[in-house]
Structure formats: structure tokens, C-alpha cells
Amino acid sequence: MEMLSKTEYCQPAIFVTSLGAVEYLRHTKVSEVELCVATAGFSIGEITSLVFANAMSFEDGLRLVKLRASAMQLASETVPSAM
């Protein structure tokens, strides 16, 4: 669990978990998913939203999330910051 406290691991985990939830909805709420005409997200959710909308493949989305997460992890280790 300690690894998930690091951005480089938690962001890809959030991305995959979010898309797992989408797959669950595709099987349990078929008509609601089919009626969806718009999607949006915040931060990592923006990339998840693009994959959900079929504007980006899962593989490309995961590569982008991993690249973004690594850059953010490096930045957080380089520059003192807090949230």
C-alpha cells in the first residue's frame, strides 16, 4: 500500500480502476452507457474520459498516464510542495 502513496503508482491505478468501473457499467447499465452523449473528467479523469469516449485507446491512455505520473513524481521530489 505504501507504493500507492507515490504519484507514479497511484495515477495509473486510478486510471485502470476508473475504466474497470466503466466496464462494470457497460455490463450492468447497458442502456445508460449507450445513451451517454458526453463525458468529462478532472486531472487523470480527463484521460479516462477520452478512453471512455473512444477518442484514445486504452494502451495510449495508459502510456500517457504513466508518462504524466512519472513527470509529476519527479517534480514533487525536486521541488518542495504540499497540498
C-alpha positions as CSV (number, residue, x, y, z in Angstrom):
1,M,0.0,0.0,0.0
2,E,2.9,2.4,0.6
3,M,3.7,2.3,-3.1
4,L,0.2,3.7,-3.9
5,S,1.1,6.8,-1.9
6,K,3.5,7.7,-4.8
7,T,2.1,9.5,-7.8
8,E,3.9,7.3,-10.3
9,Y,1.9,4.3,-9.0
10,C,-1.4,5.8,-7.8
11,Q,-2.3,7.6,-11.0
12,P,-2.1,4.6,-13.2
13,A,-4.0,2.6,-10.6
14,I,-6.8,5.3,-10.6
15,F,-6.9,5.2,-14.4
16,V,-7.3,1.4,-14.5
17,T,-9.7,1.3,-11.6
18,S,-11.9,4.0,-13.2
19,L,-12.0,2.1,-16.5
20,G,-12.8,-1.0,-14.6
21,A,-15.8,0.8,-13.2
22,V,-16.8,1.8,-16.7
23,E,-16.6,-1.9,-17.8
24,Y,-18.9,-2.8,-14.9
25,L,-21.4,-0.2,-16.1
26,R,-21.2,-1.4,-19.7
27,H,-22.4,-4.8,-18.4
28,T,-24.9,-3.7,-15.7
29,K,-26.3,-0.4,-17.0
30,V,-26.1,-1.0,-20.8
31,S,-28.8,1.4,-21.8
32,E,-27.4,4.2,-19.7
33,V,-24.0,3.8,-21.2
34,E,-25.4,3.7,-24.7
35,L,-27.4,6.9,-24.1
36,C,-24.3,8.8,-22.9
37,V,-23.6,11.7,-25.2
38,A,-20.8,13.5,-23.3
39,T,-18.1,12.6,-20.8
40,A,-15.7,14.7,-18.8
41,G,-13.0,14.3,-16.2
42,F,-10.6,16.2,-13.9
43,S,-6.9,15.5,-13.9
44,I,-6.4,11.8,-14.6
45,G,-10.1,11.7,-15.2
46,E,-9.6,13.7,-18.4
47,I,-7.6,10.9,-19.9
48,T,-10.0,8.3,-18.6
49,S,-12.8,10.3,-20.2
50,L,-11.0,10.2,-23.6
51,V,-10.7,6.4,-23.4
52,F,-14.3,6.0,-22.4
53,A,-15.3,8.2,-25.4
54,N,-13.2,6.0,-27.7
55,A,-11.1,9.1,-28.6
56,M,-8.0,7.3,-27.3
57,S,-7.1,3.6,-26.9
58,F,-6.6,2.1,-23.5
59,E,-3.0,1.4,-24.3
60,D,-2.3,5.0,-25.4
61,G,-4.2,6.3,-22.4
62,L,-2.1,4.2,-20.0
63,R,1.1,5.2,-21.7
64,L,0.1,8.9,-21.3
65,V,-0.9,8.4,-17.7
66,K,2.4,6.6,-16.8
67,L,4.4,9.4,-18.5
68,R,2.4,12.1,-16.7
69,A,2.7,10.3,-13.4
70,S,6.4,9.9,-13.7
71,A,6.9,13.6,-14.5
72,M,4.7,14.6,-11.6
73,Q,6.6,12.3,-9.3
74,L,9.9,13.7,-10.3
75,A,8.6,17.3,-9.9
76,S,7.3,16.5,-6.4
77,E,10.7,15.1,-5.4
78,T,12.6,18.0,-6.9
79,V,10.5,21.0,-5.7
80,P,9.2,21.2,-2.1
81,S,5.4,21.4,-2.2
82,A,2.3,20.5,-0.3
83,M,-1.4,20.0,-0.9
